[in-house]
């Protein structure tokens, strides 16, 4: 989809497209309201501007739109609209050993209990072991320092998804 096509969509259609990139309704609304875009650069500039105004609640909405790393079942059940994107983004989690899978699941649960949201990482190009290592490192963070890290990962994911459009 090119910029001209995005500009020509109805507000509802544009929201649906942007929602595939990020689950924050505030971010989606800002992206829709910022149209028409003059060029692709403008889409990414507005993406950054929309992220700059998000509240903690908005970030929680964005994070909730992701499956847990390696949770293929939730990809199928809950995230049909972005299933293919998320599966490709999490390709490194496929074919992992039972031991790493169990460690990833247990660490994901610890992360969720500590921070109140799932572990967010731009998984593209990372192996399951690399994601597990990052997850365990980030478990050592306090909530106030972890949220900006998770938010920065969300921005990376969103930009990749915008490029896929």
C-alpha positions, -999 to 999 in steps of 0.1 A, spaced: 0 0 0 14 34 -9 9 68 7 -17 78 -19 -38 47 -10 -35 54 27 -47 90 21 -77 77 0 -90 53 27 -120 62 48 -112 71 84 -124 36 95 -104 18 69 -73 38 77 -78 31 114 -81 -6 107 -48 -5 87 -29 14 113 -43 -8 141 -24 -37 124 8 -17 131 1 -6 167 -27 -15 192 -29 19 209 -61 36 199 -46 70 207 -18 63 183 -42 50 156 -64 81 159 -34 105 156 -22 86 125 -57 88 109 -61 125 118 -26 134 104 -36 124 69 -32 133 41 5 124 40 27 141 14 52 113 13 64 82 32 87 103 53 56 121 66 41 88 77 71 80 98 74 115 112 38 114 123 44 80 137 70 94 160 49 124 169 19 102 178 41 81 200 54 111 218 20 119 233 11 84 245 3 79 282 12 48 302 -24 35 295 -19 40 258 13 19 259 -5 -8 278 -31 -9 249 -2 -12 224 15 -40 244 -18 -59 248 -21 -63 210 10 -86 210 12 -123 217 38 -135 242 71 -144 225 68 -180 214 31 -183 221 20 -197 188 -14 -207 202 -23 -171 211 -11 -160 176 -38 -182 161 -66 -175 186 -63 -138 195 -42 -121 169 -56 -131 135 -52 -97 119 -14 -96 126 -8 -134 129 14 -136 98 34 -105 107 39 -117 143 49 -152 132 75 -138 109 87 -114 135 90 -143 160 105 -167 135 135 -172 158 112 -187 184 102 -216 161 119 -249 165 133 -242 199 142 -269 224 117 -278 251 141 -265 277 144 -230 261 106 -230 255 98 -238 291 123 -212 303 108 -186 279 73 -194 292 83 -192 328 103 -160 323 74 -144 304 51 -152 333 76 -136 358 79 -106 336 41 -102 334 37 -106 371 64 -80 378 55 -54 352 18 -60 344 23 -64 307 39 -89 284 76 -88 274 79 -65 244 109 -70 221 114 -64 185 120 -100 177 129 -97 141 162 -114 135 166 -126 170 169 -163 180 148 -177 208 179 -178 230 187 -142 223 151 -132 232 153 -153 264 186 -136 273 171 -101 268 140 -111 288 161 -123 317 182 -91 316 152 -69 315 136 -88 345 162 -70 366 148 -36 357 125 -16 379 91 -7 365 100 29 358 130 21 338 114 -9 320 84 10 305 106 32 283 125 2 271 93 -17 262 79 15 245 111 18 224 107 -18 213 71 -11 204 82 18 183 106 -4 164 79 -31 158 54 -4 146 79 11 122 87 -24 107 49 -30 103 44 4 87 72 -6 62 53 -38 55 22 -19 45 
